[in-house]
């Protein structure tokens, strides 16, 4: 098992539409990456902030928190902040912002 950090937008661009497993209690929850929004580069740090939008069935709703995700290709990403946002039954969406 290997943890993969830091978060890299280029990796997620290749994963758009794929499923990630969130390590949740009492059981893991599947989330599909449905959108990536890229911000403007910070000229001082050369960092480009971005936001990921995930979705899953609304009956499997996650609480806001920090989650460990595993991608379809087996990459493990730790400390992913997920915040529930739009809920349009039967879909719940979550945002993860990286600065």
Secondary structure by P-SEA (a helix, b strand, c coil): ccccccccaaaaaaaccbbbbbbcccbbbbbbbccccccccccccccccbbbbbbcccccccccbbbbbbccccccccbbbbbbccccccbbbbbbbcc
